């Protein structure tokens, strides 16, 4: 059974007229059905306004469906009595870490989530230390959060999610505000967490990051345009262009150099060049 089930999910926001009355506005999501298996790594890509971030927020009840259902470990996000349980299972890391950091000291911020779950102080200490070590920020535990770089802040936001011991973590464009080195560091942490069995959902507009996932869900205008492995997606440049996405650099090089279309990752490109 899937860990997350999405059935006929529609989200339609209301808009306010000049006279103050509310009427139905655009559909941010339009009749989406998907399943996310436990322990899997799925990337969700699409242009701005495609609905990918709205979808992410539906998966732990931050946004509720207008129609349809989202269930997490058999719990429906419409059931208010289960929202706390759902959010303890599905952590979330946002694009801007400043919107997620709530304490002035690094270790206090990482402890915030477990404290709100009612975890015993000794266990909180263990979780905080473990989470900070995982993201390479243990030596910075007593620093002020305001003194950290953007990449370091994003690591702290990830540590805060990890310390809650969720079964799934959703990363909503976590590298969008980082430089290439910071992006590489965060992606390494994301892949390590998934290798440890944490179900991972990565919302991104960087196609080279999507290539790291086991599955890529392409969204366009609130709908799922396709749902494929990276290899199958990157062999179909027409689909990528139809979704308004940029080709990953190694695929762009493949196309310009007229190399075989079965080269669908950077390792394959390197192997071809060696031959």
N, C-alpha and C positions, 0 to 999 in steps of 0.2 A: 504493500500500500504506500502511496506517495506521502511524503512528510507534509507538503503543502499542495492543496488542491484548489484550483481556481476554475469556477464553473460559470460561464455566461456572465462574466463580470462587466458591468457597465458603471461608469462614474460620470455623472452629469452635474456640473456646477451651476449654481443659480447666478443670474446677473441682475443688477439693480437698475431699474429705469430712472429717468430724471425725476419722476414723481415719487420715487422711493419704493415703488412696488417691485416685487421680485418675480422673475419669469425664468423658465429653464434656459440655460445658456448652452454652450458647446459641450459635446461629449469628450471628456479627456480620455476615457477608455470606452470601447464600443464592442461588447459581446466577446470578451476574451475567455478562453478556456485553456488551461495549462496544468501540468503536474510537475512538481519538483521532487525528485527522489532524495531520500536521506543520504547524506555524505557526498552528494554530487557538487559540481562546480559549473554554474550556469552564468553566462554573461548576457546582459540585455543592452542592446545598442539601438540607436535611432537618432534622428535629428532633434534639435531643440523643438519642444512642443509635440513630440511623438507620443508622449504619455509614459515614458519609461520611469521617471521619478514618481509619478502618481501611482504607477503599479507597485513600486517599491514600498510606498507608504501604506498601500492596502494590505501588504503581507504581514504587518504586525498591528493592524487596527488603527493606525494614525489617520487613515481615511477609510470610511465605511462605504460599501457598495450602494449605488442607487438601485441597481438590480443585480441579481446573481449572488454568488456566495464565494467566500474565501475561507477555507478551513486549514488550520495548522495543527498537526498531530490530532486530527479528528475534532478540534475545537473551532467553532464558527466565530469569526470576528464580530458578527452581529450580536453575539451573546455578551453583554456588558459584564456579566459575572465572571467571564473567563478571560477578559482582556489582560489582566495582570499575569495570568499563567502564560498567555500567548506571548506577551512581551518579555517574559523571563526566558522563553525558549528561542525567541527571535530577536537578536540584538541588531542595532543599526548604527552605522558610521556615516556621517553626512559629509557633504562636499567641503563645507567650511568648518574646521575644527573649533574655531572661536564660538560657534553656535552650540557646541556640545560640551565645552570645558566650563565647569561650574564652580571650581574651587581655585584659590590662588596658588596653592602648593600642589605639585605634581602628584604625590602619593595620596593626598586627600581627595583629589579629583578621581583617581582610579578607584578609591574606596567608596565613592558616593553611591554607585549602583548596588553593590553588595549590602551596604548599610541599609538601603531602602528595602532590600529583600528580607531584612531581619537576620542576616547571617551573623553567627557568633564572632566576637572581636578577634579571637585567635585565628579563626578560619579566614576572616577578612585579611589579616596580616599575611597569611600564606598566599592567598589569591592575588593580592596586590603585588607582592614580591615576584611571584611567578609570572604574572602578566607583564610587569615591567621588564623582566629578564627576556621574555619572549620577543618583545619589540625592541630590545637593545637600549632601554632607557632607565635601567636600574640605577646607574650611577648618577642620574639626574633627578632622583626621587624627591630630594629636598629642595629643589630649585623652584623658583616662582614660574608659573606657567607663562607669564607675560614675557619671560626672558628667552623663551624657546623660539626656534625657527619654525617656519610653516610646516616643514616636513616632520620636525620633532613633535609639534602639536598634534599632527595627524596620527603619529605613533601613539601618543597619549590617549587620543580618542579611541583608537583601536584597543589599547590596553584596558580602557574602561569598559568596553564591550566584552572583552575576553574575561575580565574578572567576574562578570555575572554568570559565567559558565553556560552560555546559551548553546543550543544544539545547532543553531543556524545564525549566520551573520550576514546582513545585507549591507553592502558597501555602495553608497549612492554617490557616484563620481568622486571617489576619495582622492584622486590624484589631479583633479582639474586645476587646482591652484598651486601645484608644485612644479619645480624645475625637473629636468630629466633624471638627475641623480635621486631626487626625492621620490619621484614616481617609481623608479626601479626598486628603491628600498621598500616602499609600501607594497608593491606587487610581490616582492619576495616574501614578506610577512603573510600576505593573503594566501599565497600558494602553500606555505608551510602550515597554516591553520587548516586548510582544506585537507592536506595530507594526513592530518591528525584526526580526521573524521568529521570536522565541522562542515555542515552544509553551507555552501558559499554562493551568494548571488551578487554579482558585480554589475552595477549600472555604470556604463562608461560610453564615451564617444571616441575613445582611442581604440582603433581597430587592432593595433598590435597587442593591446591588453586583452581584448576579447579572444585573440588567438591562443591565449594561455588556458582558456576554459575548455571543458569537455563538450560544451554545447553553447551555441549562440542563438539567442532569440532576437530577431530583427523586428523593430516596431516602426510603424508609419501611420500618422493620423489616428492614433488611438487603437489601432488594430495590429495583430501579429502578421507581419508580412511573410516571414518564414522562420523555421525552427530547425537548425541543422548543426552538424559538427563543424568546427572551424575549417577542416579540410574541404568539406563539400561546399561551404559558403565561399571560400576563397578561390575555388575553381570556377565560380560563377560571377565574373566581374559585372555582368549585366544586372544581376540582382543587387549587388552593392551600390551601383550607380543609381538604380531605380529607387533605392531607399535614401538617396542623397548623402551617402557616406563616402568618406575618403578611403582609398585603398591603403592597406598597410604598406610601409616602405618596401618590404621585400617582395610583395606582390606587384607593386608599381615597377620595381626593377625587372621582375620577371616579364611583365608585359612589354616594357620598352626594349628589352634585350631579345624579345621573341623566344623566350625559353619555354619548355613544355608546361602545359597547364596543370600537370599532376604535381608540380612543386607548390605545396600549399603551406609550408612553414619555413622558418629561417634555417632550420637544420637541413631540410631538403635542398634548399638553395645552396648551402655551403657544401653539401655532399656532391651536388651536380657540378659545382665549380671545381671541386677537387678532382673529379673525374676528367 
